[in-house]
Amino acid sequence: MTRPGRHPVNFRSSRRAALIVVVATAAVVVARQAFAAQTLGPVTDEIGVLRVAKGAPIQIGGYWVLTGPDAALGVDERRGAELALRDRKNTVAGHPARLVVEDDGCSAEGGQTAATKLAANPAIVIVLGPGCSGAATAAAPILWKVGIVDIGTASSAPSLTAPDRKPGFDGFVRTIFSDLHQGDADARWLHDTLKASRVVSVHDGNPYSRELATVMGRKFTELGGTIAAEEAIAPTDVDMHPLLTRIATLKPDAVYLPLLVAASAQILRQAKGVPGLEKTVFIGGGGQMAPELIQAAGASVVGYRLAYPDVSAEAMGKAYPRLVAAYKNVYGELPISGFHAHAYDAAEMAMRAIERVAVTTPDGTTYIGRKALRDAVYATEFEGMSGTIKCNVHGQCAAFKPAVYQFTSADPSTFKIGSNPKKIFP
């Protein structure tokens, strides 16, 4: 198995990231001192009580990737959350509801920055997001240090809800599936449906990409297949010819790419000219389900497959068609990625939990216990837009429904999940 290659270190970037870690750590240590057991008004809570004055908004934080090549992922989730608040007339527990959003850039560094800003706002009740596992891995412990629950909306790395996760993730739950199940399903499709016997996987080092490649590879091997190599790239790599030339020598039946838009588009464009890869099937992951992939990959995208959750109306919650109609009515277009329903459900979960524990006194002041809110989130069960939402003790609140999609056109204006790319499995 090929070891991940080394890449030049950007020391300026490393120093900046280190500084952010120091600042974030200092901020949460100071804030943690203010979140001891507390009694405010009629509420006593183990880690603190939030007071919302009469007429003041209940502030719900959010952090997603909102700029760059992967922006469709985060914008789609933000819209899902906005639509959930809109359905409740932007009112929660008798207060106006306000969504306070930060851009995490789909990176650990961005997640630290976003979480530090949200944690520093004493009015934030709960946080939604992110879509990227790297951002969640960095951010969730920062938020929980100050008693803020974080509901992930598309961050699917297995480690985030693993039984052995660290205490810093006790405040993290998610309305998205775990890649333990995505990787298992992808391996089965490659082995049983595609009939591949040799596969090369390529990850970019972030938790989503690396863990999904590992899970898929382990299951594919259990099924009797061979992982010819597990390659590693940097998300910013541009010249993929050395990688692709090396892969061609291994003669794989398929190349598995759980990457984001920029890197996967570079691979697709450059693979067309590499001898030995003419008949090799390339299959990507959920982070690429966006019109930006078509724009970046051009004609090379036609025929490209994506392993993705089944987001057809039949596989989603009964009310999902209503959500799609509202999405188009409000934003003037159909969903631009596939996780708006999960974000809607995260916002709905947050609002249900808030209303369950909020105590409002006769003068209109509302008190919310932070530990009580965390426990209420874990106990919330309902039929959501994406299906049944019910958490286990480790914060996993959604199941996975597998599907495979295939791009049929290189025209970005034709992007529509279900037709371009169209569902080819099951």
Secondary structure, DSSP 8 states (H G I E B T S, - for coil): ----------HHHHHHHHHHHHHHHHHHHHHHHT-SSEEETTEEESS-EEEE-TT--EEEEEEE--SSTTHHHHHHHHHHHHHHHHHTTTEETTEEEEEEEEE-TTSHHHHHHHHHHHHT-TTEEEEE--S-HHHHHHHHHHHHHTT--EEESS---GGGG-TT--GGGTTEEESS--HHHHHHHHHHIIIIIS--SEEEEEE-SSHHHHHHHHHHHHHHHHTT-EEEEEEE--TT----HHHHHHHHHH--SEEEE---HHHHHHHHHHHTTSTT-TT-EEEE-GGG-SHHHHHHHGGGGTT-EEEEE--STTTS-TTHHHHHHHHHHHHSSS-SSS-HHHHHHHHHHHHHHHHHH-EE-TTS-EEEEHHHHHHHHHH-EEE-SSSEEE--TTSB-----EEEEE---S-GGG-BTBBBTEEEE-
